[in-house]
Amino acid sequence: MQAAAHNHLNIVTRLTSADADLDTTADDGYTALHQAAASGHIEIVKSLLAHGAAANLRAIDGATPYALALKNDHAIVTALLNPQTQHQPFFPVA
């Protein structure tokens, strides 16, 4: 997960090649895709999606990878995730 957050594509590539569970969550419910999307790491987002990372998982705070990319103004990442998440709202309405 830290590899995705810190834009270490070579490590993410090794993990995807080793069939690592890409949807493992941290204590806050964030996955590698959440981290990469929040940081705007385009190539990592592409790699994770290509290897089957779930694009619509919600973290404990309700955030999806799409929502985090949108919130942080990462337009390309938002566009990559948009078809995968079917325009989910930013955060759930309480």
TIVO-2410 file (N, C-alpha, C; in nm, 3 decimals):
# residues 94
REC num residu      c1      c2      c3 atome chaine
REC   1      M   0.081  -0.119   0.000     N      A
REC   1      M   0.000   0.000   0.000    CA      A
REC   1      M   0.086   0.126   0.000     C      A
REC   2      Q   0.193   0.125   0.077     N      A
REC   2      Q   0.283   0.240   0.081    CA      A
REC   2      Q   0.350   0.262  -0.055     C      A
REC   3      A   0.375   0.155  -0.127     N      A
REC   3      A   0.435   0.168  -0.260    CA      A
REC   3      A   0.344   0.247  -0.351     C      A
REC   4      A   0.214   0.224  -0.342     N      A
REC   4      A   0.118   0.298  -0.424    CA      A
REC   4      A   0.111   0.444  -0.381     C      A
REC   5      A   0.116   0.469  -0.252     N      A
REC   5      A   0.108   0.606  -0.202    CA      A
REC   5      A   0.230   0.688  -0.239     C      A
REC   6      H   0.345   0.621  -0.248     N      A
REC   6      H   0.470   0.692  -0.274    CA      A
REC   6      H   0.521   0.677  -0.417     C      A
REC   7      N   0.433   0.630  -0.506     N      A
REC   7      N   0.462   0.625  -0.650    CA      A
REC   7      N   0.579   0.533  -0.685     C      A
REC   8      H   0.586   0.419  -0.619     N      A
REC   8      H   0.691   0.321  -0.649    CA      A
REC   8      H   0.634   0.215  -0.743     C      A
REC   9      L   0.630   0.251  -0.872     N      A
REC   9      L   0.570   0.164  -0.972    CA      A
REC   9      L   0.640   0.029  -0.980     C      A
REC  10      N   0.772   0.028  -0.965     N      A
REC  10      N   0.844  -0.100  -0.973    CA      A
REC  10      N   0.800  -0.197  -0.863     C      A
REC  11      I   0.775  -0.148  -0.745     N      A
REC  11      I   0.729  -0.234  -0.636    CA      A
REC  11      I   0.586  -0.280  -0.660     C      A
REC  12      V   0.502  -0.189  -0.705     N      A
REC  12      V   0.363  -0.226  -0.736    CA      A
REC  12      V   0.361  -0.331  -0.846     C      A
REC  13      T   0.447  -0.318  -0.945     N      A
REC  13      T   0.456  -0.416  -1.054    CA      A
REC  13      T   0.495  -0.553  -1.000     C      A
REC  14      R   0.591  -0.556  -0.909     N      A
REC  14      R   0.631  -0.683  -0.849    CA      A
REC  14      R   0.517  -0.745  -0.769     C      A
REC  15      L   0.444  -0.664  -0.698     N      A
REC  15      L   0.332  -0.715  -0.618    CA      A
REC  15      L   0.220  -0.768  -0.707     C      A
REC  16      T   0.190  -0.697  -0.814     N      A
REC  16      T   0.085  -0.746  -0.904    CA      A
REC  16      T   0.129  -0.873  -0.975     C      A
REC  17      S   0.257  -0.884  -1.007     N      A
REC  17      S   0.311  -1.005  -1.070    CA      A
REC  17      S   0.307  -1.124  -0.976     C      A
REC  18      A   0.316  -1.098  -0.848     N      A
REC  18      A   0.314  -1.204  -0.747    CA      A
REC  18      A   0.172  -1.237  -0.700     C      A
REC  19      D   0.074  -1.182  -0.769     N      A
REC  19      D  -0.067  -1.205  -0.734    CA      A
REC  19      D  -0.101  -1.163  -0.592     C      A
REC  20      A  -0.043  -1.053  -0.548     N      A
REC  20      A  -0.075  -0.999  -0.416    CA      A
REC  20      A  -0.222  -0.956  -0.412     C      A
REC  21      D  -0.281  -0.959  -0.294     N      A
REC  21      D  -0.420  -0.914  -0.278    CA      A
REC  21      D  -0.420  -0.761  -0.286     C      A
REC  22      L  -0.467  -0.708  -0.397     N      A
REC  22      L  -0.464  -0.564  -0.421    CA      A
REC  22      L  -0.571  -0.489  -0.342     C      A
REC  23      D  -0.664  -0.562  -0.286     N      A
REC  23      D  -0.773  -0.497  -0.212    CA      A
REC  23      D  -0.756  -0.507  -0.061     C      A
REC  24      T  -0.636  -0.542  -0.016     N      A
REC  24      T  -0.606  -0.540   0.127    CA      A
REC  24      T  -0.623  -0.397   0.177     C      A
REC  25      T  -0.680  -0.382   0.295     N      A
REC  25      T  -0.704  -0.248   0.348    CA      A
REC  25      T  -0.618  -0.220   0.471     C      A
REC  26      A  -0.589  -0.094   0.488     N      A
REC  26      A  -0.524  -0.047   0.611    CA      A
REC  26      A  -0.632  -0.031   0.718     C      A
REC  27      D  -0.592   0.011   0.835     N      A
REC  27      D  -0.688   0.028   0.944    CA      A
REC  27      D  -0.800   0.126   0.910     C      A
REC  28      D  -0.772   0.221   0.822     N      A
REC  28      D  -0.872   0.320   0.783    CA      A
REC  28      D  -0.958   0.273   0.666     C      A
REC  29      G  -0.933   0.153   0.618     N      A
REC  29      G  -1.011   0.099   0.508    CA      A
REC  29      G  -0.959   0.136   0.370     C      A
REC  30      Y  -0.848   0.208   0.365     N      A
REC  30      Y  -0.792   0.249   0.237    CA      A
REC  30      Y  -0.712   0.134   0.175     C      A
REC  31      T  -0.729   0.117   0.044     N      A
REC  31      T  -0.654   0.018  -0.032    CA      A
REC  31      T  -0.539   0.089  -0.105     C      A
REC  32      A  -0.459   0.012  -0.175     N      A
REC  32      A  -0.353   0.071  -0.257    CA      A
REC  32      A  -0.413   0.165  -0.361     C      A
REC  33      L  -0.529   0.128  -0.415     N      A
REC  33      L  -0.592   0.215  -0.515    CA      A
REC  33      L  -0.639   0.345  -0.453     C      A
REC  34      H  -0.691   0.341  -0.332     N      A
REC  34      H  -0.727   0.466  -0.262    CA      A
REC  34      H  -0.603   0.557  -0.251     C      A
REC  35      Q  -0.492   0.497  -0.208     N      A
REC  35      Q  -0.369   0.574  -0.187    CA      A
REC  35      Q  -0.318   0.634  -0.318     C      A
REC  36      A  -0.314   0.553  -0.422     N      A
REC  36      A  -0.264   0.602  -0.552    CA      A
REC  36      A  -0.355   0.709  -0.609     C      A
REC  37      A  -0.485   0.689  -0.596     N      A
REC  37      A  -0.580   0.787  -0.648    CA      A
REC  37      A  -0.571   0.919  -0.573     C      A
REC  38      A  -0.559   0.912  -0.442     N      A
REC  38      A  -0.549   1.033  -0.360    CA      A
REC  38      A  -0.424   1.113  -0.394     C      A
REC  39      S  -0.319   1.042  -0.432     N      A
REC  39      S  -0.191   1.107  -0.462    CA      A
REC  39      S  -0.176   1.143  -0.610     C      A
REC  40      G  -0.267   1.096  -0.693     N      A
REC  40      G  -0.262   1.128  -0.836    CA      A
REC  40      G  -0.158   1.050  -0.913     C      A
REC  41      H  -0.127   0.931  -0.870     N      A
REC  41      H  -0.026   0.848  -0.936    CA      A
REC  41      H  -0.089   0.769  -1.051     C      A
REC  42      I  -0.087   0.829  -1.168     N      A
REC  42      I  -0.158   0.779  -1.285    CA      A
REC  42      I  -0.116   0.637  -1.322     C      A
REC  43      E   0.012   0.612  -1.338     N      A
REC  43      E   0.058   0.481  -1.384    CA      A
REC  43      E   0.027   0.371  -1.281     C      A
REC  44      I   0.032   0.405  -1.156     N      A
REC  44      I   0.000   0.307  -1.053    CA      A
REC  44      I  -0.149   0.276  -1.055     C      A
REC  45      V  -0.231   0.378  -1.070     N      A
REC  45      V  -0.376   0.356  -1.082    CA      A
REC  45      V  -0.405   0.266  -1.201     C      A
REC  46      K  -0.343   0.295  -1.316     N      A
REC  46      K  -0.362   0.211  -1.436    CA      A
REC  46      K  -0.323   0.067  -1.409     C      A
REC  47      S  -0.209   0.048  -1.346     N      A
REC  47      S  -0.160  -0.087  -1.318    CA      A
REC  47      S  -0.253  -0.162  -1.223     C      A
REC  48      L  -0.294  -0.096  -1.117     N      A
REC  48      L  -0.383  -0.161  -1.020    CA      A
REC  48      L  -0.516  -0.199  -1.084     C      A
REC  49      L  -0.572  -0.109  -1.165     N      A
REC  49      L  -0.698  -0.140  -1.233    CA      A
REC  49      L  -0.680  -0.255  -1.331     C      A
REC  50      A  -0.570  -0.253  -1.405     N      A
REC  50      A  -0.544  -0.358  -1.504    CA      A
REC  50      A  -0.530  -0.495  -1.439     C      A
REC  51      H  -0.488  -0.496  -1.314     N      A
REC  51      H  -0.469  -0.623  -1.243    CA      A
REC  51      H  -0.586  -0.657  -1.151     C      A
REC  52      G  -0.696  -0.585  -1.167     N      A
REC  52      G  -0.819  -0.623  -1.099    CA      A
REC  52      G  -0.848  -0.561  -0.965     C      A
REC  53      A  -0.778  -0.455  -0.929     N      A
REC  53      A  -0.810  -0.387  -0.803    CA      A
REC  53      A  -0.954  -0.335  -0.809     C      A
REC  54      A  -1.025  -0.350  -0.699     N      A
REC  54      A  -1.164  -0.305  -0.693    CA      A
REC  54      A  -1.169  -0.153  -0.685     C      A
REC  55      A  -1.234  -0.091  -0.781     N      A
REC  55      A  -1.239   0.055  -0.790    CA      A
REC  55      A  -1.348   0.117  -0.704     C      A
REC  56      N  -1.441   0.035  -0.657     N      A
REC  56      N  -1.555   0.093  -0.587    CA      A
REC  56      N  -1.560   0.063  -0.438     C      A
REC  57      L  -1.451   0.016  -0.382     N      A
REC  57      L  -1.449  -0.009  -0.237    CA      A
REC  57      L  -1.452   0.123  -0.161     C      A
REC  58      R  -1.528   0.125  -0.053     N      A
REC  58      R  -1.535   0.245   0.032    CA      A
REC  58      R  -1.451   0.223   0.157     C      A
REC  59      A  -1.376   0.325   0.192     N      A
REC  59      A  -1.298   0.323   0.316    CA      A
REC  59      A  -1.393   0.347   0.433     C      A
REC  60      I  -1.340   0.341   0.553     N      A
REC  60      I  -1.422   0.363   0.673    CA      A
REC  60      I  -1.489   0.500   0.669     C      A
REC  61      D  -1.421   0.601   0.615     N      A
REC  61      D  -1.480   0.734   0.606    CA      A
REC  61      D  -1.576   0.749   0.488     C      A
REC  62      G  -1.596   0.641   0.412     N      A
REC  62      G  -1.689   0.643   0.300    CA      A
REC  62      G  -1.627   0.678   0.167     C      A
REC  63      A  -1.500   0.715   0.167     N      A
REC  63      A  -1.434   0.758   0.043    CA      A
REC  63      A  -1.407   0.641  -0.050     C      A
REC  64      T  -1.426   0.665  -0.177     N      A
REC  64      T  -1.386   0.572  -0.282    CA      A
REC  64      T  -1.259   0.628  -0.347     C      A
REC  65      P  -1.186   0.546  -0.422     N      A
REC  65      P  -1.072   0.600  -0.495    CA      A
REC  65      P  -1.112   0.717  -0.587     C      A
REC  66      Y  -1.226   0.703  -0.654     N      A
REC  66      Y  -1.276   0.809  -0.741    CA      A
REC  66      Y  -1.297   0.939  -0.662     C      A
REC  67      A  -1.360   0.927  -0.545     N      A
REC  67      A  -1.387   1.045  -0.463    CA      A
REC  67      A  -1.258   1.115  -0.421     C      A
REC  68      L  -1.157   1.036  -0.386     N      A
REC  68      L  -1.029   1.095  -0.344    CA      A
REC  68      L  -0.958   1.164  -0.459     C      A
REC  69      A  -0.962   1.105  -0.578     N      A
REC  69      A  -0.901   1.168  -0.695    CA      A
REC  69      A  -0.974   1.299  -0.728     C      A
REC  70      L  -1.105   1.296  -0.721     N      A
REC  70      L  -1.185   1.415  -0.748    CA      A
REC  70      L  -1.156   1.525  -0.645     C      A
REC  71      K  -1.155   1.488  -0.519     N      A
REC  71      K  -1.130   1.582  -0.409    CA      A
REC  71      K  -0.994   1.651  -0.423     C      A
REC  72      N  -0.894   1.576  -0.470     N      A
REC  72      N  -0.759   1.629  -0.481    CA      A
REC  72      N  -0.725   1.683  -0.620     C      A
REC  73      D  -0.827   1.701  -0.703     N      A
REC  73      D  -0.811   1.761  -0.835    CA      A
REC  73      D  -0.715   1.685  -0.926     C      A
REC  74      H  -0.720   1.554  -0.921     N      A
REC  74      H  -0.639   1.470  -1.009    CA      A
REC  74      H  -0.728   1.427  -1.126     C      A
REC  75      A  -0.739   1.516  -1.225     N      A
REC  75      A  -0.834   1.499  -1.334    CA      A
REC  75      A  -0.813   1.370  -1.414     C      A
REC  76      I  -0.690   1.335  -1.443     N      A
REC  76      I  -0.665   1.215  -1.523    CA      A
REC  76      I  -0.703   1.090  -1.443     C      A
REC  77      V  -0.666   1.087  -1.317     N      A
REC  77      V  -0.702   0.973  -1.233    CA      A
REC  77      V  -0.854   0.965  -1.218     C      A
REC  78      T  -0.918   1.078  -1.200     N      A
REC  78      T  -1.064   1.081  -1.191    CA      A
REC  78      T  -1.126   1.022  -1.317     C      A
REC  79      A  -1.072   1.059  -1.432     N      A
REC  79      A  -1.124   1.006  -1.559    CA      A
REC  79      A  -1.100   0.856  -1.570     C      A
REC  80      L  -0.986   0.809  -1.522     N      A
REC  80      L  -0.958   0.665  -1.525    CA      A
REC  80      L  -1.055   0.587  -1.437     C      A
REC  81      L  -1.090   0.642  -1.325     N      A
REC  81      L  -1.176   0.573  -1.230    CA      A
REC  81      L  -1.324   0.593  -1.257     C      A
REC  82      N  -1.360   0.696  -1.326     N      A
REC  82      N  -1.500   0.729  -1.347    CA      A
REC  82      N  -1.581   0.615  -1.409     C      A
REC  83      P  -1.538   0.551  -1.517     N      A
REC  83      P  -1.617   0.440  -1.572    CA      A
REC  83      P  -1.623   0.322  -1.476     C      A
REC  84      Q  -1.522   0.305  -1.394     N      A
REC  84      Q  -1.517   0.193  -1.301    CA      A
REC  84      Q  -1.613   0.212  -1.183     C      A
REC  85      T  -1.637   0.334  -1.143     N      A
REC  85      T  -1.715   0.360  -1.023    CA      A
REC  85      T  -1.854   0.414  -1.052     C      A
REC  86      Q  -1.885   0.432  -1.178     N      A
REC  86      Q  -2.018   0.475  -1.220    CA      A
REC  86      Q  -2.065   0.602  -1.150     C      A
REC  87      H  -1.978   0.702  -1.145     N      A
REC  87      H  -2.011   0.835  -1.092    CA      A
REC  87      H  -2.061   0.831  -0.948     C      A
REC  88      Q  -1.997   0.755  -0.863     N      A
REC  88      Q  -2.039   0.751  -0.723    CA      A
REC  88      Q  -2.019   0.887  -0.659     C      A
REC  89      P  -2.104   0.920  -0.563     N      A
REC  89      P  -2.089   1.051  -0.498    CA      A
REC  89      P  -1.960   1.060  -0.418     C      A
REC  90      F  -1.923   1.182  -0.388     N      A
REC  90      F  -1.798   1.210  -0.319    CA      A
REC  90      F  -1.788   1.136  -0.188     C      A
REC  91      F  -1.883   1.150  -0.103     N      A
REC  91      F  -1.893   1.078   0.023    CA      A
REC  91      F  -2.041   1.046   0.044     C      A
REC  92      P  -2.073   0.942   0.117     N      A
REC  92      P  -2.214   0.909   0.137    CA      A
REC  92      P  -2.286   1.017   0.215     C      A
REC  93      V  -2.410   1.035   0.183     N      A
REC  93      V  -2.492   1.134   0.254    CA      A
REC  93      V  -2.532   1.073   0.388     C      A
REC  94      A  -2.505   1.147   0.495     N      A
REC  94      A  -2.534   1.096   0.630    CA      A
REC  94      A  -2.678   1.119   0.668     C      A
***
